[in-house]
Amino acid sequence: MEKKSFIVLLLGFFAWIFFVSGAFNWLAIPSFDRLLTTIFGKSNFLNNLLIILISSVIVYSIVWIAMKRNKHIA
């Protein structure tokens, strides 16, 4: 990953933490953890395992798509 791409990734991450999540909270839009709690109910080992797997697939897909698009641009 290039230095510029890494910096943009970090800036996006911090923007999400400080601005977007606060705006979602202010607009009463549920966060990802509230959504998962609503879907799966009370936390137990199986639910935690499913949540980790689903989250991992989502993160992997986003990173894979970003890397694939970056290769086509370069």
C-alpha positions as a Python dict, from the first residue, in 0.01 Angstrom:
ca = {
    (1, 'M'): (0, 0, 0),
    (2, 'E'): (135, 338, -91),
    (3, 'K'): (196, 601, 174),
    (4, 'K'): (-74, 828, 28),
    (5, 'S'): (-332, 548, 28),
    (6, 'F'): (-250, 463, 388),
    (7, 'I'): (-288, 827, 495),
    (8, 'V'): (-625, 853, 317),
    (9, 'L'): (-736, 530, 487),
    (10, 'L'): (-641, 667, 830),
    (11, 'L'): (-811, 1001, 763),
    (12, 'G'): (-1129, 820, 658),
    (13, 'F'): (-1117, 605, 970),
    (14, 'F'): (-1077, 904, 1202),
    (15, 'A'): (-1346, 1098, 1016),
    (16, 'W'): (-1583, 807, 1073),
    (17, 'I'): (-1502, 787, 1443),
    (18, 'F'): (-1533, 1157, 1518),
    (19, 'F'): (-1785, 1295, 1269),
    (20, 'V'): (-2000, 1035, 1096),
    (21, 'S'): (-2072, 819, 1400),
    (22, 'G'): (-2171, 1130, 1596),
    (23, 'A'): (-2398, 1245, 1314),
    (24, 'F'): (-2561, 901, 1296),
    (25, 'N'): (-2614, 906, 1671),
    (26, 'W'): (-2764, 1256, 1650),
    (27, 'L'): (-2998, 1145, 1369),
    (28, 'A'): (-3096, 832, 1569),
    (29, 'I'): (-2957, 596, 1304),
    (30, 'P'): (-2847, 274, 1477),
    (31, 'S'): (-2480, 184, 1480),
    (32, 'F'): (-2345, -152, 1366),
    (33, 'D'): (-2329, -295, 1718),
    (34, 'R'): (-2691, -197, 1789),
    (35, 'L'): (-2797, -349, 1459),
    (36, 'L'): (-2622, -677, 1538),
    (37, 'T'): (-2769, -683, 1889),
    (38, 'T'): (-3115, -632, 1741),
    (39, 'I'): (-3064, -914, 1490),
    (40, 'F'): (-2892, -1172, 1711),
    (41, 'G'): (-3023, -1083, 2056),
    (42, 'K'): (-2835, -1138, 2380),
    (43, 'S'): (-2463, -1203, 2346),
    (44, 'N'): (-2334, -1559, 2377),
    (45, 'F'): (-2047, -1757, 2223),
    (46, 'L'): (-2230, -1860, 1905),
    (47, 'N'): (-2364, -1511, 1841),
    (48, 'N'): (-2020, -1359, 1900),
    (49, 'L'): (-1866, -1607, 1656),
    (50, 'L'): (-2126, -1526, 1390),
    (51, 'I'): (-2078, -1153, 1440),
    (52, 'I'): (-1699, -1187, 1406),
    (53, 'L'): (-1739, -1392, 1087),
    (54, 'I'): (-1990, -1152, 932),
    (55, 'S'): (-1781, -848, 1023),
    (56, 'S'): (-1466, -1012, 888),
    (57, 'V'): (-1634, -1088, 557),
    (58, 'I'): (-1761, -730, 528),
    (59, 'V'): (-1420, -577, 608),
    (60, 'Y'): (-1239, -821, 376),
    (61, 'S'): (-1481, -742, 93),
    (62, 'I'): (-1437, -367, 133),
    (63, 'V'): (-1057, -394, 138),
    (64, 'W'): (-1056, -635, -157),
    (65, 'I'): (-1277, -405, -368),
    (66, 'A'): (-1062, -102, -281),
    (67, 'M'): (-743, -285, -375),
    (68, 'K'): (-898, -414, -699),
    (69, 'R'): (-1008, -65, -801),
    (70, 'N'): (-669, 79, -709),
    (71, 'K'): (-493, -167, -943),
    (72, 'H'): (-713, -66, -1236),
    (73, 'I'): (-643, 303, -1181),
    (74, 'A'): (-265, 262, -1167),
}
